[in-house]
């Protein structure tokens, strides 16, 4: 018993020394040309469940700051001039690096979100071919209309019976169905609720997203992973579910291509990668295809669904904005009273969507305050000096912070925390901002390929829903919070009541 107690004490001392000695060492030798130290990795762990708001409070005092970990400093930036330096001016120096890839690797593998160098360029080049085609734009628009029509019917059933709808869950299913049709050529029909396999996949992915992100503050995760205990054991089980789902998708697609049963001979994103894998099987292994495929599922499902969830939350908080959006949609489609879903779909043309400047502004304002990726981390490959004069060492983590940036008065004015779509309009016309000030889609060489794709999907879905329904929070006194993970997921979903605006 004494030996055991002694071992525990020694282990605690060793652990204490391993984490706190680097912290005190940095304080002692720190110079004023390094970003100010605001805490250690333990500070981040304590505040993990509201980490983005915690970072916002610090960023109001320090536009550049850092936390100390046992191995390096994690630097955080909010000044747009620094963001432009990291994302564009000195882009080659700021990579994912081994630190981020080590944390993200089990879930994301070599997919485009975790990849650097040749792997990243290869995936981006092939994907850019698809995103730049008129065929994809036209096909995706039709898919978005069709799947949103199914969503309208689902919500209509609840509206008739005055039942609670859990909008985030429905949006996630609808966007997953859309990315499967557009990206992979499959009708998944998750929204019907009949596909248990896809439901298990979504649950497994959301849990894996949370656990993997928590690795950034859980310094013992490598130990847990080695012994397969705690959250790491759960992660391993979840990844088996994810892998089974994605590998089956790849195999099914491969069989379809061999039997030439592709939908209208349309070459979708997965088809393009699979075609190249036939000519270069060593480079494009099934593991690599799994990583690529999962990245596109995440990009197509989570980002749009998360943004729309926060969008409808804000429309419920500010009902006059909900009414302004609904009025604009009605005027843009040029019809007084359409009650048919099919008729509305036909009226929702590209021309009509282009007229919806206020809706575009309201979605952009949502992205400003509730960006799908709240923090995005890089790693410095070499010594550098940021435009604000702070020194960056080789091996420093450097993260820009879309969530805190959207709340900075020095960037957006004294009303930075107010949801005000009008800030994006000039004489009623939408006016964009610099991608280094509005960072929801990144900027520089890694700017999001699917930006226009995402806006089109969100505008179509939002236009359908606000035209046919009015939405009200089930509990108007409750403030929504996020679940801390790679994407800004609303914790516990978004329970709403829907009532008819235009009877179907």
C-alpha positions as CSV (number, residue, x, y, z in Angstrom):
1,X,0.0,0.0,0.0
2,X,2.8,2.4,0.9
3,X,4.6,1.5,-2.4
4,X,1.4,2.3,-4.3
5,X,0.9,5.6,-2.6
6,X,4.5,6.5,-3.2
7,X,4.2,5.6,-6.9
8,X,1.0,7.8,-7.2
9,X,2.8,10.7,-5.5
10,X,5.9,10.4,-7.8
11,X,3.6,10.2,-10.8
12,X,1.7,13.3,-9.8
13,X,5.0,15.2,-9.2
14,X,6.3,14.1,-12.6
15,X,3.1,15.1,-14.3
16,X,3.1,18.4,-12.5
17,X,6.7,19.1,-13.5
18,X,6.1,18.0,-17.1
19,X,3.3,20.5,-17.6
20,X,4.1,23.4,-15.3
21,X,7.9,23.7,-15.7
22,X,7.6,24.8,-19.4
23,X,4.9,27.3,-18.3
24,X,7.1,28.9,-15.6
25,X,10.2,28.7,-17.9
26,X,8.4,30.7,-20.6
27,X,7.4,33.3,-18.0
28,X,10.9,33.7,-16.8
29,X,12.6,33.9,-20.2
30,X,9.8,35.5,-22.1
31,X,10.6,38.7,-24.0
32,X,8.1,41.4,-24.9
33,X,8.4,40.6,-28.6
34,X,6.7,37.3,-28.1
35,X,2.9,37.2,-27.8
36,X,1.7,37.7,-24.2
37,X,1.1,34.5,-22.2
38,X,-2.5,34.2,-21.0
39,X,-2.5,30.7,-19.6
40,X,-1.5,27.1,-20.0
41,X,-3.2,24.1,-21.7
42,X,-5.0,23.6,-18.3
43,X,-6.7,26.9,-18.7
44,X,-8.1,25.7,-22.0
45,X,-9.2,22.4,-20.4
46,X,-11.1,24.1,-17.6
47,X,-12.9,26.4,-20.1
48,X,-13.3,23.8,-22.8
49,X,-17.1,23.7,-22.9
50,X,-17.3,27.4,-23.6
51,X,-13.8,27.7,-25.1
52,X,-14.8,30.0,-28.0
53,X,-16.4,32.6,-25.7
54,X,-13.4,32.3,-23.4
55,X,-11.1,33.1,-26.3
56,X,-13.4,36.0,-27.2
57,X,-12.9,37.5,-23.8
58,X,-9.2,37.3,-24.0
59,X,-9.1,38.6,-27.6
60,X,-10.8,41.8,-26.5
61,X,-7.7,42.6,-24.4
62,X,-5.0,41.0,-26.6
63,X,-5.4,40.7,-30.4
64,X,-2.5,38.2,-30.4
65,X,-1.8,35.9,-27.4
66,X,-0.6,32.5,-26.5
67,X,-1.1,29.5,-24.3
68,X,1.8,27.3,-23.2
69,X,1.7,23.5,-23.7
70,X,4.5,21.1,-22.6
71,X,6.0,21.0,-26.1
72,X,5.3,24.4,-27.7
73,X,3.3,27.6,-27.6
74,X,-0.2,27.9,-29.1
75,X,-0.6,31.4,-30.6
76,X,-4.0,32.9,-31.4
77,X,-4.7,35.8,-33.7
78,X,-7.7,38.0,-34.5
79,X,-6.2,41.0,-36.3
80,X,-7.1,40.8,-40.1
81,X,-3.6,41.9,-41.1
82,X,-2.1,38.9,-39.2
83,X,-4.7,36.6,-40.6
84,X,-3.8,37.7,-44.1
85,X,-0.2,37.1,-43.4
86,X,-0.8,33.5,-42.2
87,X,-3.4,32.5,-44.8
88,X,-1.9,34.3,-47.8
89,X,1.3,36.4,-47.6
90,X,3.4,33.7,-45.9
91,X,1.1,30.8,-46.7
92,X,4.0,28.2,-47.2
93,X,5.1,28.7,-43.6
94,X,1.8,27.8,-42.0
95,X,0.8,24.2,-42.5
96,X,-1.3,21.7,-40.5
97,X,2.0,20.3,-39.3
98,X,2.6,17.0,-37.4
99,X,0.9,18.3,-34.2
100,X,-2.5,18.9,-35.8
101,X,-2.2,15.9,-38.1
102,X,-1.4,13.7,-35.0
103,X,-4.6,14.9,-33.3
104,X,-6.8,14.8,-36.4
105,X,-5.4,11.8,-38.1
106,X,-7.5,9.0,-36.6
107,X,-10.7,10.7,-37.8
108,X,-9.7,12.8,-40.8
109,X,-6.7,10.8,-42.1
110,X,-5.2,12.5,-45.2
111,X,-8.4,14.2,-46.2
112,X,-8.3,17.8,-47.4
113,X,-8.9,19.3,-44.0
114,X,-5.8,17.7,-42.5
115,X,-3.6,17.4,-45.6
116,X,-0.6,19.5,-46.5
117,X,1.6,19.8,-49.5
118,X,1.2,17.5,-52.5
119,X,-1.8,15.6,-50.9
120,X,-3.7,18.8,-50.4
121,X,-2.9,20.1,-53.8
122,X,-3.9,16.8,-55.4
123,X,-7.3,16.8,-53.7
124,X,-8.0,20.4,-54.3
125,X,-7.1,20.2,-58.0
126,X,-9.4,17.3,-58.7
127,X,-12.2,18.8,-56.6
128,X,-11.9,22.2,-58.3
129,X,-12.7,20.6,-61.7
130,X,-16.1,19.6,-60.3
131,X,-16.9,22.8,-58.4
132,X,-16.2,24.9,-61.5
133,X,-18.5,23.1,-63.8
134,X,-21.9,24.4,-64.9
135,X,-23.2,20.8,-64.8
136,X,-22.6,20.6,-61.0
137,X,-24.2,23.9,-60.4
138,X,-27.3,23.0,-62.3
139,X,-27.5,19.5,-60.9
140,X,-26.9,20.6,-57.3
141,X,-29.6,23.3,-57.6
142,X,-32.1,20.7,-58.6
143,X,-31.0,18.3,-55.8
144,X,-31.3,21.1,-53.2
145,X,-34.8,22.0,-54.4
146,X,-35.9,18.4,-54.4
147,X,-34.5,17.5,-50.9
148,X,-35.8,20.8,-49.4
149,X,-39.3,20.0,-50.7
150,X,-39.1,16.7,-48.7
151,X,-38.0,18.7,-45.7
152,X,-41.0,21.1,-46.1
153,X,-43.4,18.1,-46.2
154,X,-41.8,16.7,-43.0
155,X,-42.2,20.0,-41.2
156,X,-45.7,20.4,-42.6
157,X,-46.7,17.2,-40.8
158,X,-45.5,18.6,-37.5
159,X,-47.2,22.0,-38.1
160,X,-50.6,20.3,-38.7
161,X,-50.3,18.6,-35.3
162,X,-48.6,21.5,-33.5
163,X,-45.7,19.1,-32.7
164,X,-42.1,20.2,-31.8
165,X,-39.6,19.9,-34.6
166,X,-35.9,19.5,-33.9
167,X,-34.6,21.6,-36.8
168,X,-30.9,20.9,-36.5
169,X,-31.4,17.2,-36.8
170,X,-33.7,17.6,-39.8
171,X,-31.2,20.0,-41.5
172,X,-28.3,17.6,-40.9
173,X,-30.3,14.8,-42.5
174,X,-31.4,16.9,-45.5
175,X,-27.8,18.2,-46.2
176,X,-26.4,14.7,-45.9
177,X,-29.0,13.5,-48.4
178,X,-27.9,16.3,-50.7
179,X,-24.2,15.8,-50.5
180,X,-24.7,12.1,-51.2
181,X,-26.7,12.8,-54.3
182,X,-24.5,15.6,-55.6
183,X,-21.1,14.2,-54.5
184,X,-21.6,10.5,-54.8
185,X,-24.7,9.9,-57.0
186,X,-26.7,8.1,-54.3
187,X,-30.3,8.7,-53.0
188,X,-29.7,8.1,-49.3
189,X,-33.1,9.4,-48.0
190,X,-31.9,9.9,-44.4
191,X,-34.7,12.4,-43.9
192,X,-37.3,9.7,-44.1
193,X,-35.7,8.2,-40.9
194,X,-35.8,4.7,-42.4
195,X,-32.0,4.3,-42.9
196,X,-30.6,3.1,-39.5
197,X,-27.1,2.8,-41.0
198,X,-26.8,6.4,-41.9
199,X,-28.3,7.5,-38.6
200,X,-25.6,5.4,-36.8
201,X,-23.0,7.1,-39.0
202,X,-24.2,10.6,-38.1
203,X,-24.2,9.8,-34.3
204,X,-20.8,8.2,-34.5
205,X,-19.3,11.1,-36.5
206,X,-20.7,13.8,-34.2
207,X,-19.2,12.0,-31.1
208,X,-15.9,11.4,-32.9
209,X,-15.8,15.1,-33.9
210,X,-16.2,16.1,-30.2
211,X,-13.7,13.6,-28.8
212,X,-11.1,14.4,-31.4
213,X,-11.4,18.1,-30.8
214,X,-11.1,17.5,-27.1
215,X,-7.6,16.0,-27.7
216,X,-6.3,19.6,-28.0
217,X,-6.8,20.1,-24.3
218,X,-6.7,16.5,-23.0
219,X,-2.9,16.0,-22.7
220,X,-3.4,12.4,-21.6
221,X,-5.2,11.3,-24.8
222,X,-2.1,9.5,-26.2
223,X,-2.0,7.4,-23.0
224,X,-5.8,6.7,-23.2
225,X,-5.3,5.7,-26.9
226,X,-2.5,3.4,-26.1
227,X,-4.4,1.6,-23.4
228,X,-7.7,1.9,-25.3
229,X,-9.6,3.4,-22.4
230,X,-12.1,6.2,-21.7
231,X,-12.9,8.6,-24.6
232,X,-10.3,7.0,-26.8
233,X,-12.0,3.7,-26.6
234,X,-15.3,5.3,-27.6
235,X,-13.5,7.1,-30.5
236,X,-12.1,3.8,-31.7
237,X,-15.6,2.2,-31.8
238,X,-17.1,5.2,-33.5
239,X,-14.4,5.2,-36.2
240,X,-15.2,1.6,-37.0
241,X,-18.8,2.6,-37.6
242,X,-17.6,5.5,-39.8
243,X,-15.2,3.4,-41.7
244,X,-17.7,0.7,-42.4
245,X,-20.2,3.3,-43.7
246,X,-17.6,5.0,-46.0
247,X,-15.9,1.9,-47.3
248,X,-19.3,0.4,-48.2
249,X,-20.1,3.7,-50.1
250,X,-16.9,3.5,-52.1
251,X,-17.4,-0.2,-52.9
252,X,-21.0,0.4,-54.0
253,X,-19.9,3.3,-56.2
254,X,-17.1,1.3,-57.7
255,X,-19.6,-1.5,-58.6
256,X,-22.0,1.1,-60.1
257,X,-19.2,2.5,-62.3
258,X,-18.2,-0.9,-63.6
259,X,-21.8,-1.7,-64.5
260,X,-22.2,1.7,-66.0
261,X,-25.3,2.5,-63.9
262,X,-24.3,6.1,-63.1
263,X,-27.1,8.6,-62.9
264,X,-27.4,10.1,-66.3
265,X,-23.7,9.4,-66.9
266,X,-23.0,12.3,-64.6
267,X,-19.4,12.4,-63.4
268,X,-19.7,13.3,-59.7
269,X,-16.9,14.1,-57.2
270,X,-16.4,10.5,-56.0
271,X,-16.4,9.2,-59.6
272,X,-13.6,11.5,-60.5
273,X,-11.4,10.2,-57.7
274,X,-12.3,6.6,-58.3
275,X,-11.5,7.0,-62.0
276,X,-8.0,8.2,-61.1
277,X,-7.6,5.4,-58.6
278,X,-8.0,2.9,-61.4
279,X,-5.0,4.4,-63.2
280,X,-3.0,5.1,-60.1
281,X,-4.1,2.5,-57.4
282,X,-0.9,2.9,-55.3
283,X,-1.5,6.7,-54.9
284,X,-5.2,6.5,-54.4
285,X,-5.6,3.5,-52.0
286,X,-9.0,2.8,-50.4
287,X,-7.8,4.3,-47.2
288,X,-7.0,7.6,-49.0
289,X,-10.4,7.4,-50.8
290,X,-12.0,7.0,-47.4
291,X,-10.3,10.1,-46.1
292,X,-11.3,12.2,-49.2
293,X,-14.9,10.9,-49.1
294,X,-15.3,11.6,-45.4
295,X,-14.0,15.2,-45.9
296,X,-16.6,15.9,-48.5
297,X,-19.4,14.4,-46.4
298,X,-18.3,16.7,-43.5
299,X,-18.1,19.8,-45.8
300,X,-21.4,19.1,-47.4
301,X,-23.4,18.2,-44.3
302,X,-22.1,20.0,-41.2
303,X,-21.2,23.4,-42.4
304,X,-24.5,24.3,-44.1
305,X,-26.7,22.6,-41.6
306,X,-24.9,24.3,-38.6
307,X,-25.2,27.7,-40.2
308,X,-28.9,27.3,-41.0
309,X,-29.5,26.1,-37.5
310,X,-28.0,29.3,-36.0
311,X,-29.8,31.3,-38.8
312,X,-33.2,30.1,-37.8
313,X,-32.4,30.5,-34.1
314,X,-31.6,34.2,-34.8
315,X,-34.8,34.6,-36.9
316,X,-36.8,33.3,-33.9
317,X,-35.0,35.8,-31.6
318,X,-35.6,38.6,-34.0
319,X,-39.0,38.0,-35.6
320,X,-39.0,41.3,-37.6
321,X,-36.0,39.9,-39.5
322,X,-37.8,36.7,-40.1
323,X,-40.7,38.7,-41.6
324,X,-38.3,40.8,-43.8
325,X,-36.7,37.6,-45.2
326,X,-40.1,36.1,-45.9
327,X,-41.3,39.3,-47.7
328,X,-38.1,39.4,-49.9
329,X,-38.5,35.8,-50.9
330,X,-42.2,36.4,-51.9
331,X,-41.2,39.5,-53.9
332,X,-38.2,37.7,-55.6
333,X,-40.2,34.8,-56.9
334,X,-42.8,37.2,-58.4
335,X,-45.9,35.4,-57.2
336,X,-48.6,36.6,-54.8
337,X,-49.8,33.3,-53.3
338,X,-48.2,30.0,-54.2
339,X,-49.4,27.1,-52.1
340,X,-47.9,24.2,-54.1
341,X,-44.4,23.1,-53.2
342,X,-43.7,22.1,-56.8
343,X,-44.9,25.5,-58.0
344,X,-42.7,27.4,-55.6
345,X,-39.8,25.2,-56.6
346,X,-40.2,26.2,-60.2
347,X,-40.3,29.8,-59.3
348,X,-37.1,29.6,-57.2
349,X,-34.8,30.1,-60.2
350,X,-31.2,31.4,-60.2
351,X,-32.6,34.8,-61.1
352,X,-34.9,34.8,-58.1
353,X,-32.1,33.7,-55.8
354,X,-29.9,36.5,-57.1
355,X,-32.5,39.0,-56.1
356,X,-32.5,37.9,-52.4
357,X,-29.9,40.3,-51.1
358,X,-31.3,40.6,-47.7
359,X,-31.4,36.8,-47.3
360,X,-27.8,36.6,-48.5
361,X,-26.9,39.3,-45.9
362,X,-28.8,37.5,-43.1
363,X,-27.0,34.2,-43.8
364,X,-23.6,36.1,-44.0
365,X,-24.4,37.8,-40.7
366,X,-25.0,34.3,-39.2
367,X,-21.7,33.1,-40.6
368,X,-20.0,36.2,-39.0
369,X,-21.3,35.4,-35.5
370,X,-21.6,31.7,-35.8
371,X,-19.0,30.5,-38.3
372,X,-19.1,26.7,-39.0
373,X,-15.4,26.5,-38.0
374,X,-14.9,28.6,-34.9
375,X,-11.1,28.3,-34.7
376,X,-8.6,27.0,-37.3
377,X,-5.1,25.9,-36.4
378,X,-1.9,26.0,-38.3
379,X,1.8,25.2,-37.4
380,X,4.7,27.5,-38.1
381,X,7.4,25.7,-40.1
382,X,10.1,28.4,-39.6
383,X,10.8,31.5,-37.5
384,X,8.6,34.4,-38.5
385,X,7.4,37.9,-37.4
386,X,3.8,38.8,-37.7
387,X,2.8,42.2,-39.1
388,X,1.9,43.3,-35.5
389,X,5.6,42.7,-34.6
390,X,5.2,39.6,-32.5
391,X,7.8,36.8,-33.0
392,X,6.7,33.3,-34.0
393,X,9.0,30.4,-33.3
394,X,9.4,27.3,-35.4
395,X,6.9,24.7,-34.1
396,X,4.5,27.3,-32.7
397,X,0.8,26.6,-33.3
398,X,-0.9,29.6,-34.9
399,X,-4.7,29.7,-35.0
400,X,-6.9,32.4,-36.5
401,X,-10.3,32.7,-34.8
402,X,-13.5,33.4,-36.8
403,X,-15.8,33.1,-33.8
404,X,-14.0,35.8,-31.7
405,X,-13.2,37.9,-34.8
406,X,-16.9,38.3,-35.5
407,X,-17.4,39.8,-32.0
408,X,-14.5,42.3,-32.1
409,X,-15.6,46.0,-32.0
410,X,-12.3,47.1,-33.5
411,X,-13.1,45.0,-36.6
412,X,-16.9,45.4,-37.0
413,X,-17.8,48.5,-34.9
414,X,-19.4,48.9,-31.5
415,X,-22.4,46.9,-32.6
416,X,-20.2,43.9,-33.4
417,X,-22.2,41.5,-31.2
418,X,-25.6,42.6,-32.7
419,X,-27.2,40.5,-35.4
420,X,-27.7,43.1,-38.0
421,X,-27.9,41.9,-41.7
422,X,-28.0,45.6,-42.9
423,X,-24.3,45.9,-42.2
424,X,-23.8,43.8,-45.4
425,X,-26.0,46.0,-47.7
426,X,-25.2,49.1,-49.7
427,X,-28.3,50.7,-51.2
428,X,-30.0,47.4,-50.8
429,X,-27.3,45.4,-52.6
430,X,-25.1,42.8,-50.8
431,X,-21.5,44.0,-50.4
432,X,-18.9,41.4,-49.4
433,X,-15.9,42.1,-47.0
434,X,-12.3,40.9,-47.2
435,X,-11.9,37.2,-46.6
436,X,-9.3,38.1,-44.0
437,X,-11.9,40.1,-42.0
438,X,-14.8,37.8,-42.7
439,X,-13.0,34.4,-42.3
440,X,-15.9,31.9,-42.4
441,X,-14.6,30.5,-45.7
442,X,-10.9,30.9,-44.9
443,X,-8.8,33.0,-47.4
444,X,-5.8,32.8,-49.6
445,X,-4.9,29.5,-51.4
446,X,-7.0,27.4,-49.0
447,X,-10.2,29.4,-49.4
448,X,-13.2,27.2,-49.5
449,X,-13.9,25.7,-52.9
450,X,-17.6,25.1,-52.0
451,X,-18.4,28.7,-50.9
452,X,-20.9,29.4,-53.7
453,X,-22.1,25.8,-53.5
454,X,-22.9,26.4,-49.8
455,X,-24.6,29.7,-50.3
456,X,-26.8,28.3,-53.0
457,X,-27.8,25.4,-50.8
458,X,-28.5,27.6,-47.8
459,X,-30.5,30.2,-49.7
460,X,-32.7,27.5,-51.3
461,X,-33.4,25.8,-48.0
462,X,-34.0,29.1,-46.2
463,X,-36.2,30.5,-48.9
464,X,-38.4,27.4,-48.9
465,X,-38.8,27.3,-45.2
466,X,-39.5,31.0,-44.5
467,X,-42.0,31.1,-47.4
468,X,-44.1,28.3,-46.1
469,X,-43.6,28.6,-42.3
470,X,-43.3,30.9,-39.3
471,X,-40.9,29.5,-36.7
472,X,-41.0,30.0,-32.9
473,X,-38.7,28.7,-30.2
474,X,-40.2,26.2,-27.8
475,X,-38.5,27.9,-24.9
476,X,-38.0,31.6,-25.8
477,X,-36.1,32.3,-22.5
478,X,-33.4,29.7,-23.2
479,X,-30.2,30.9,-24.8
480,X,-28.6,28.4,-27.3
481,X,-25.1,27.2,-26.7
482,X,-22.7,25.2,-28.8
483,X,-21.1,21.8,-28.4
484,X,-17.3,22.3,-28.6
485,X,-16.0,20.5,-31.6
486,X,-14.5,21.2,-35.0
487,X,-17.8,22.5,-36.4
488,X,-20.1,24.9,-34.5
489,X,-22.9,22.4,-33.6
490,X,-25.8,23.7,-31.5
491,X,-25.8,21.8,-28.2
492,X,-29.1,19.8,-27.7
493,X,-30.4,20.8,-31.1
494,X,-33.0,23.5,-32.0
495,X,-36.5,22.6,-30.8
496,X,-39.1,24.8,-32.6
497,X,-42.8,25.1,-33.4
498,X,-43.7,25.7,-37.0
499,X,-46.9,27.3,-38.2
500,X,-48.1,27.9,-41.7
501,X,-47.3,31.2,-43.4
502,X,-48.7,29.9,-46.7
503,X,-51.0,27.0,-46.4
504,X,-49.8,24.0,-48.4
